[in-house]
Amino acid sequence: MRVGFGVLGPVVAWDADADGRAIALKGPRHRAVLARLIVARRRVVPVSRLIEDLWTEPPPGAVGAVRTFVAALRRALEPQRPPRTPARLLVTEGPGYALRADPDAVDAWRFEQDVADAATLPPDGALPRLEEALGRWRGPAYAEFADEGWARGERSRLAELRLHAVERQAEARLALGRAAEAVPDLEAHLAEHPWREGAWRALALALYRTGRQGDALAVLRRARTLLVEQLGVDPGPELRRLETDILGQAPHLDPTAARGGAAAQVWADATAAYDRTVASGARARLESTVGLLRDLSMTGGGGLLTARQQRVAAVAAAEELGDPELTARVIGAYDVPAIWTRLDDPEQAASIVRAAERTLAALAADFPADPGASDHGPRATRPPGTGCPGTGCPGTGQSAPARPATRRPGKGQPAPERLATAYAATRAPATTLPAHGRSAMARCAPGCWRRSPWSRGVGGPSGDGRRLGRRRRSLGGWTILGCWRSR
């Protein structure tokens, strides 16, 4: 006989081989012992712990009473077990008892697995799985043991998981264009749990997509009123952004636009997951923003202008976080020639230079000078005419050694080296050399050379982009990224 157990509501048991016929569990103490063993998830519960959980003041015969409850449960759960043979379901181990139920024998365990599986599926596969999972609930988990301390944590955990499943179900319906079906469940959900901002957002979006823009705005205002008056907090950024988008009738709120292509769906899913996962003040957000601005600059036009305008703000934000390595990465991330700060923007150039000097000073203690790697980092200016050290430099008459690998000023470099490169780039306009000088410069100052994206025709209509592009194309697209020099 295969036995199933239900705890998503009153605690029950049934015979899975007899069309779900209910199994009589006798009195409340018997059900309490069974529920306590289910909470333990196949682990052993000592008899002493069972006594503490069952009675506030244990009676003199508490141990014998527990044994009586267990014996009665065994007879009910394994009625065909021969006398004096070991139990296979409710077993005795060491100082206590354990329920060796199969993973799919308890409705709560199956519910958890269904919700976890739905998270890995697309909306059309996740929706039926979530509907099946939520259909297992018959009432509050461990309903008759709501006041028991041993059940409180498990009840809270399952209740929270259920709320999460209800909201994921609504999101799946929205993604499938079934917004009208999501509205009734979300309204009932929020009537019982009014502090769930994700549910308010889903309800407002569902109303908007069913053509009820006024109702959607009213829902958002109701959410704001509840949060401010009852909790004294303002709505989160997602609710505020949604209200702005609805007022402006943002195109991405249109379900046809939301499903207008694979790229648009990937962007929507990724940005939504990022907003949910990464805290608003996290360092990862700043670095991601700088990466987006760098890519934005490559689009030219307004994107290039925005990237240049936001550079100083990004550096200042990094400095506010008090992490010099983060600041170095932010300054060094702007390695697109058209957005380097040059003499045509002296105020921005001075600001970046000051930030670079402060950051280099802060990093000095953490990254002391390495004599064996001096060619790769900030170095003193060589007096004019001294030529290159070592062998293989032009005019020395010495044979050239094997060319060391050049280092791209960005990925793979320590923060100080990236910062030194970017810092030097702000100090003077880019200097170019003809092709015959590249190998010597690569040996004398590894890391100063890189292939400029502008040599490949990338860039926008800005004056900087065209000017820099012309200069680099004439020299094969190679440029020095600001090796240190005197001014």
C-alpha positions as CSV (number, residue, x, y, z in Angstrom):
1,M,0.0,0.0,0.0
2,R,1.3,3.4,-1.0
3,V,0.4,6.1,1.5
4,G,0.1,9.8,0.8
5,F,0.2,12.6,3.4
6,G,-1.4,16.0,3.3
7,V,-0.3,19.0,5.4
8,L,-1.4,21.9,3.2
9,G,-4.6,22.2,5.3
10,P,-5.6,19.8,8.1
11,V,-3.2,16.9,8.5
12,V,-4.5,13.8,6.7
13,A,-3.3,10.6,5.1
14,W,-4.8,8.5,2.3
15,D,-4.3,5.2,0.5
16,A,-2.8,6.1,-3.0
17,D,-3.6,2.6,-4.3
18,A,-7.3,2.9,-3.4
19,D,-8.3,6.0,-5.2
20,G,-7.3,8.3,-2.3
21,R,-9.3,6.5,0.4
22,A,-8.8,8.4,3.7
23,I,-6.9,6.7,6.4
24,A,-8.2,7.1,10.0
25,L,-5.5,8.7,12.2
26,K,-7.5,8.5,15.5
27,G,-7.0,11.5,17.8
28,P,-5.2,14.8,17.7
29,R,-2.1,13.5,19.5
30,H,-1.7,10.9,16.8
31,R,-1.9,13.5,14.1
32,A,0.5,15.7,16.0
33,V,3.1,13.0,16.1
34,L,2.6,12.4,12.4
35,A,2.8,16.1,11.6
36,R,5.9,16.5,13.8
37,L,7.7,13.7,11.9
38,I,6.7,15.2,8.5
39,V,8.2,18.6,9.6
40,A,11.4,16.7,10.3
41,R,11.7,15.6,6.6
42,R,12.7,12.0,7.0
43,R,15.1,12.9,9.9
44,V,15.0,11.2,13.3
45,V,13.0,13.0,16.1
46,P,14.1,11.9,19.5
47,V,11.4,10.7,21.9
48,S,12.4,13.4,24.4
49,R,11.8,16.1,21.7
50,L,8.4,14.6,20.8
51,I,7.4,14.8,24.5
52,E,8.5,18.5,24.7
53,D,6.5,19.3,21.6
54,L,3.4,17.4,22.6
55,W,2.9,18.6,26.2
56,T,3.6,21.9,28.0
57,E,3.9,19.8,31.2
58,P,4.6,16.2,30.3
59,P,2.6,13.6,32.3
60,P,4.5,10.9,34.2
61,G,3.8,8.3,31.5
62,A,4.7,10.5,28.6
63,V,7.2,8.0,27.1
64,G,4.7,5.2,27.1
65,A,2.1,7.5,25.6
66,V,4.4,8.4,22.7
67,R,5.0,4.7,22.0
68,T,1.3,4.0,22.1
69,F,0.7,6.8,19.5
70,V,3.4,5.5,17.2
71,A,2.1,1.9,17.4
72,A,-1.4,3.1,16.5
73,L,0.0,5.1,13.5
74,R,1.9,2.1,12.3
75,R,-1.2,-0.1,12.3
76,A,-3.1,2.6,10.4
77,L,-0.3,3.3,7.8
78,E,0.8,-0.3,7.3
79,P,-2.3,-2.5,8.0
80,Q,-0.9,-5.5,6.1
81,R,2.5,-5.6,7.9
82,P,2.9,-9.0,9.7
83,P,3.3,-9.0,13.4
84,R,6.8,-8.5,14.9
85,T,8.3,-7.4,11.6
86,P,10.1,-4.1,11.3
87,A,8.1,-1.1,10.1
88,R,9.1,0.3,6.8
89,L,7.4,3.7,6.9
90,L,7.3,4.9,10.5
91,V,10.6,3.5,11.7
92,T,12.5,3.4,14.9
93,E,16.1,4.7,14.7
94,G,18.4,5.4,17.6
95,P,16.7,7.4,20.3
96,G,13.5,8.3,18.3
97,Y,11.4,7.8,15.2
98,A,11.4,8.9,11.6
99,L,8.9,8.9,8.8
100,R,10.5,7.4,5.6
101,A,7.9,8.8,3.2
102,D,8.8,9.0,-0.5
103,P,9.6,12.5,-1.9
104,D,6.3,12.6,-3.7
105,A,4.2,11.2,-0.9
106,V,3.7,14.5,1.0
107,D,1.7,17.3,-0.7
108,A,3.9,20.0,0.7
109,W,7.1,18.4,-0.7
110,R,5.4,18.0,-4.1
111,F,4.3,21.6,-4.0
112,E,7.9,22.8,-3.4
113,Q,9.2,20.7,-6.2
114,D,6.6,22.0,-8.6
115,V,7.4,25.6,-7.8
116,A,11.1,25.0,-8.2
117,D,10.5,23.3,-11.6
118,A,8.3,26.1,-12.8
119,A,11.1,28.6,-12.3
120,T,13.1,26.8,-14.9
121,L,10.4,26.7,-17.5
122,P,9.1,29.2,-20.1
123,P,5.7,30.8,-19.3
124,D,3.7,28.3,-21.3
125,G,5.3,25.4,-19.3
126,A,5.4,27.2,-16.0
127,L,1.7,28.2,-15.9
128,P,0.2,24.7,-15.7
129,R,2.8,23.5,-13.2
130,L,2.1,26.5,-10.9
131,E,-1.7,25.9,-11.3
132,E,-1.2,22.3,-10.3
133,A,1.0,23.2,-7.4
134,L,-1.5,25.8,-6.0
135,G,-4.3,23.4,-6.4
136,R,-2.8,21.2,-3.7
137,W,-3.7,23.7,-1.0
138,R,-6.8,22.9,1.1
139,G,-6.3,25.6,3.7
140,P,-3.5,26.9,5.9
141,A,-0.6,24.5,6.2
142,Y,-0.7,22.3,9.4
143,A,-4.1,24.0,10.1
144,E,-4.8,22.4,13.5
145,F,-1.3,23.1,14.8
146,A,-1.1,26.8,14.1
147,D,-0.3,27.6,17.7
148,E,2.4,25.0,18.1
149,G,6.0,26.3,18.2
150,W,7.4,23.3,16.3
151,A,5.1,24.0,13.3
152,R,5.4,27.8,13.2
153,G,8.5,28.0,11.1
154,E,7.4,25.5,8.6
155,R,4.0,27.1,8.3
156,S,5.6,30.5,7.6
157,R,8.0,29.1,5.1
158,L,5.2,27.3,3.1
159,A,2.9,30.3,3.3
160,E,5.6,32.6,1.8
161,L,6.3,30.1,-0.9
162,R,2.6,30.0,-1.8
163,L,2.5,33.8,-2.1
164,H,5.5,33.6,-4.4
165,A,3.8,31.0,-6.5
166,V,0.6,33.1,-6.8
167,E,2.7,36.1,-8.1
168,R,4.7,33.9,-10.5
169,Q,1.4,32.5,-11.8
170,A,0.2,36.0,-12.5
171,E,3.4,36.9,-14.3
172,A,3.1,33.8,-16.5
173,R,-0.4,34.7,-17.5
174,L,0.7,38.2,-18.3
175,A,3.6,36.9,-20.4
176,L,1.1,34.7,-22.3
177,G,-1.3,37.6,-23.0
178,R,-3.9,36.3,-20.5
179,A,-4.0,39.5,-18.4
180,A,-7.8,39.3,-17.8
181,E,-7.4,35.9,-16.0
182,A,-4.8,37.3,-13.7
183,V,-6.9,40.2,-12.3
184,P,-9.3,38.3,-10.0
185,D,-6.6,36.1,-8.4
186,L,-4.4,39.1,-7.8
187,E,-7.2,41.2,-6.2
188,A,-8.0,38.3,-3.8
189,H,-4.3,37.9,-3.2
190,L,-3.8,41.5,-2.3
191,A,-6.9,41.7,-0.1
192,E,-5.2,39.2,2.3
193,H,-1.6,40.4,1.7
194,P,-1.6,44.2,1.0
195,W,2.1,44.7,1.5
196,R,3.2,42.7,-1.5
197,E,4.6,45.3,-3.9
198,G,5.2,42.8,-6.6
199,A,1.5,41.8,-6.6
200,W,0.4,45.5,-6.8
201,R,2.7,45.9,-9.8
202,A,1.3,42.8,-11.5
203,L,-2.3,43.8,-10.9
204,A,-1.7,47.3,-12.3
205,L,0.0,45.9,-15.4
206,A,-2.8,43.4,-15.9
207,L,-5.4,46.1,-15.7
208,Y,-3.5,48.3,-18.1
209,R,-3.2,45.5,-20.6
210,T,-6.9,44.9,-20.5
211,G,-7.6,48.5,-21.5
212,R,-8.3,49.8,-17.9
213,Q,-5.7,52.5,-17.7
214,G,-7.6,54.5,-15.1
215,D,-8.1,51.4,-12.9
216,A,-4.4,50.6,-13.2
217,L,-3.4,54.1,-11.9
218,A,-6.0,53.9,-9.2
219,V,-4.4,50.6,-8.0
220,L,-1.0,52.2,-7.9
221,R,-2.4,55.2,-5.9
222,R,-4.1,52.8,-3.5
223,A,-0.8,50.9,-3.0
224,R,1.0,54.2,-2.3
225,T,-1.6,55.3,0.2
226,L,-1.4,52.0,2.1
227,L,2.4,52.0,2.2
228,V,2.7,55.6,3.3
229,E,-0.2,55.6,5.9
230,Q,0.3,52.2,7.3
231,L,4.1,51.6,7.1
232,G,5.4,55.1,6.6
233,V,7.4,54.2,3.5
234,D,7.2,55.2,-0.2
235,P,6.6,52.7,-3.0
236,G,9.7,51.0,-4.4
237,P,11.3,51.9,-7.7
238,E,9.4,49.3,-9.7
239,L,6.0,50.7,-8.7
240,R,7.1,54.3,-9.3
241,R,8.6,53.4,-12.7
242,L,5.4,51.6,-13.7
243,E,3.2,54.6,-12.8
244,T,5.4,56.8,-14.9
245,D,5.3,54.4,-17.8
246,I,1.5,54.1,-17.6
247,L,1.1,57.9,-17.6
248,G,3.3,58.1,-20.6
249,Q,1.8,55.0,-22.3
250,A,5.2,53.5,-22.7
251,P,5.4,51.2,-25.7
252,H,6.9,48.3,-23.8
253,L,3.8,48.0,-21.7
254,D,1.8,47.0,-24.8
255,P,1.6,43.2,-24.7
256,T,2.1,43.0,-28.5
257,A,5.3,45.0,-28.2
258,A,6.4,42.9,-25.2
259,R,6.1,39.8,-27.4
260,G,7.4,41.6,-30.5
261,G,10.6,39.6,-30.8
262,A,13.1,37.3,-29.1
263,A,15.6,40.1,-28.5
264,A,12.9,42.3,-26.9
265,Q,11.8,39.5,-24.6
266,V,15.3,38.7,-23.5
267,W,15.9,42.3,-22.7
268,A,12.6,42.5,-20.7
269,D,13.3,39.3,-18.8
270,A,16.9,40.2,-18.0
271,T,16.2,43.7,-16.8
272,A,13.3,42.5,-14.7
273,A,15.4,39.8,-13.1
274,Y,18.3,42.3,-12.5
275,D,15.9,44.7,-10.8
276,R,14.6,41.9,-8.5
277,T,18.0,40.5,-7.7
278,V,20.6,43.3,-7.5
279,A,20.1,45.9,-4.7
280,S,19.7,49.5,-5.8
281,G,22.9,50.6,-4.1
282,A,25.0,47.6,-5.0
283,R,28.4,48.1,-6.6
284,A,27.4,45.7,-9.4
285,R,24.8,48.2,-10.5
286,L,27.3,50.9,-11.0
287,E,29.7,48.7,-13.0
288,S,26.8,47.5,-15.1
289,T,25.7,51.0,-15.8
290,V,29.2,52.1,-16.8
291,G,29.3,49.1,-19.2
292,L,26.0,50.2,-20.7
293,L,27.2,53.7,-21.1
294,R,30.3,52.5,-22.9
295,D,28.2,50.5,-25.3
296,L,25.8,53.5,-25.7
297,S,28.7,55.7,-26.8
298,M,29.4,53.4,-29.7
299,T,25.9,54.2,-31.1
300,G,27.0,57.8,-31.8
301,G,24.8,60.8,-31.8
302,G,22.8,61.3,-28.6
303,G,24.2,58.1,-27.1
304,L,27.8,59.4,-27.4
305,L,26.8,62.7,-25.8
306,T,25.0,61.0,-22.9
307,A,28.0,58.7,-22.3
308,R,30.4,61.7,-22.1
309,Q,28.0,63.6,-19.8
310,Q,27.6,60.7,-17.4
311,R,31.3,59.9,-17.1
312,V,32.1,62.3,-14.3
313,A,28.9,61.3,-12.4
314,A,29.9,57.6,-12.6
315,V,33.3,58.3,-11.3
316,A,31.9,60.4,-8.4
317,A,29.4,57.7,-7.6
318,A,32.3,55.2,-7.4
319,E,34.3,57.4,-5.1
320,E,31.2,57.8,-2.8
321,L,31.3,54.1,-2.2
322,G,34.8,54.3,-0.8
323,D,36.2,51.5,-3.0
324,P,39.3,52.7,-4.8
325,E,39.6,49.6,-6.9
326,L,36.0,50.1,-8.1
327,T,36.8,53.7,-8.9
328,A,39.8,52.6,-10.9
329,R,37.7,50.1,-12.9
330,V,35.1,52.8,-13.6
331,I,37.7,55.3,-14.8
332,G,39.5,52.6,-16.9
333,A,36.2,51.3,-18.4
334,Y,35.9,54.4,-20.6
335,D,38.5,53.3,-23.1
336,V,36.6,54.2,-26.2
337,P,38.6,56.9,-28.0
338,A,35.7,59.2,-28.8
339,I,34.7,59.6,-25.2
340,W,38.2,60.2,-23.7
341,T,38.2,63.5,-22.0
342,R,40.5,65.8,-24.1
343,L,41.6,69.4,-24.1
344,D,38.3,70.4,-25.8
345,D,36.6,69.8,-22.4
346,P,39.1,71.1,-19.9
347,E,36.6,71.2,-17.0
348,Q,35.7,67.5,-17.3
349,A,39.4,66.6,-18.0
350,A,40.4,68.3,-14.8
351,S,37.7,66.5,-12.8
352,I,38.8,63.1,-14.1
353,V,42.5,63.9,-13.5
354,R,41.8,64.8,-9.9
355,A,39.8,61.7,-9.4
356,A,42.5,59.5,-11.0
357,E,45.2,61.1,-8.8
358,R,43.1,60.5,-5.6
359,T,42.5,56.9,-6.6
360,L,46.1,56.2,-7.5
361,A,47.1,57.6,-4.1
362,A,44.6,55.3,-2.3
363,L,45.7,52.3,-4.3
364,A,49.4,52.9,-3.7
365,A,49.4,51.0,-0.3
366,D,47.6,48.0,-1.7
367,F,49.6,47.8,-4.9
368,P,53.3,48.6,-4.1
369,A,55.7,49.0,-7.0
370,D,57.0,45.8,-8.5
371,P,60.5,46.3,-9.9
372,G,60.1,43.2,-12.1
373,A,57.0,44.6,-13.7
374,S,57.7,48.2,-13.9
375,D,57.1,48.3,-17.7
376,H,53.4,47.5,-17.1
377,G,52.4,50.2,-14.7
378,P,52.9,53.9,-14.0
379,R,56.5,54.9,-14.6
380,A,58.6,58.0,-14.4
381,T,59.2,60.1,-17.5
382,R,62.4,59.3,-19.4
383,P,64.4,62.4,-20.4
384,P,64.3,63.1,-24.1
385,G,66.9,61.3,-26.2
386,T,67.7,58.5,-23.7
387,G,66.1,55.9,-26.0
388,C,64.6,52.6,-24.9
389,P,66.2,50.4,-22.2
390,G,67.2,46.9,-23.0
391,T,67.8,45.3,-26.4
392,G,65.9,45.4,-29.6
393,C,65.1,49.1,-29.6
394,P,65.6,51.2,-32.8
395,G,69.1,52.5,-33.2
396,T,70.8,50.3,-30.6
397,G,72.2,47.7,-33.1
398,Q,71.2,44.9,-30.8
399,S,69.1,42.0,-31.8
400,A,65.4,42.1,-30.9
401,P,64.2,39.5,-28.4
402,A,60.9,37.8,-28.8
403,R,58.1,40.3,-28.5
404,P,56.3,40.1,-25.2
405,A,52.5,39.8,-25.2
406,T,51.0,43.2,-25.3
407,R,48.4,43.9,-22.6
408,R,45.0,45.4,-23.4
409,P,44.3,48.3,-21.0
410,G,41.1,46.9,-19.6
411,K,40.2,43.3,-19.1
412,G,42.8,41.2,-17.4
413,Q,44.8,44.2,-16.0
414,P,45.1,45.1,-12.3
415,A,43.1,48.1,-11.3
416,P,46.1,50.4,-10.9
417,E,47.4,49.6,-14.4
418,R,44.1,50.2,-16.0
419,L,43.7,53.4,-14.1
420,A,47.2,54.6,-15.0
421,T,46.4,54.0,-18.7
422,A,43.1,55.8,-18.5
423,Y,44.6,58.6,-16.3
424,A,47.4,59.2,-18.8
425,A,44.8,59.3,-21.6
426,T,43.2,62.3,-20.0
427,R,46.5,64.1,-19.7
428,A,47.3,64.6,-23.4
429,P,45.9,64.0,-26.8
430,A,46.5,60.6,-28.4
431,T,49.9,60.1,-30.0
432,T,50.3,58.0,-33.1
433,L,53.3,56.2,-34.5
434,P,53.9,54.7,-38.0
435,A,53.9,51.0,-38.4
436,H,57.7,50.5,-38.2
437,G,57.6,51.9,-34.6
438,R,55.0,49.6,-33.2
439,S,57.2,46.6,-32.2
440,A,59.7,48.8,-30.4
441,M,57.0,50.6,-28.5
442,A,55.4,47.3,-27.6
443,R,58.7,46.2,-26.1
444,C,59.4,49.4,-24.3
445,A,55.9,50.0,-22.9
446,P,53.7,46.9,-23.0
447,G,50.1,47.8,-22.6
448,C,50.3,51.2,-24.4
449,W,49.2,49.8,-27.7
450,R,45.7,48.7,-28.6
451,R,43.7,48.4,-31.8
452,S,41.3,51.4,-32.0
453,P,37.7,50.5,-32.8
454,W,37.5,53.7,-34.8
455,S,40.0,52.2,-37.4
456,R,37.2,49.8,-38.3
457,G,34.7,52.5,-39.1
458,V,32.9,52.2,-35.8
459,G,31.5,55.4,-34.4
460,G,29.0,58.1,-34.7
461,P,28.7,61.5,-36.3
462,S,30.4,63.5,-33.5
463,G,33.3,65.7,-34.3
464,D,35.6,63.8,-32.0
465,G,34.7,60.5,-33.6
466,R,35.3,61.7,-37.1
467,R,38.6,63.5,-36.2
468,L,40.0,60.6,-34.3
469,G,38.8,58.1,-36.8
470,R,40.7,59.9,-39.6
471,R,43.9,60.1,-37.7
472,R,43.9,56.4,-36.8
473,R,42.9,55.0,-40.1
474,S,45.9,56.7,-41.8
475,L,48.2,54.8,-39.4
476,G,46.6,51.4,-39.6
477,G,44.4,51.9,-36.5
478,W,47.1,51.8,-33.9
479,T,47.4,54.4,-31.2
480,I,49.2,54.9,-27.9
481,L,46.9,55.0,-24.9
482,G,48.6,57.8,-23.1
483,C,52.0,56.4,-22.0
484,W,53.3,58.6,-19.2
485,R,55.2,61.7,-20.4
486,S,56.1,65.1,-19.1
487,R,53.9,68.1,-19.8
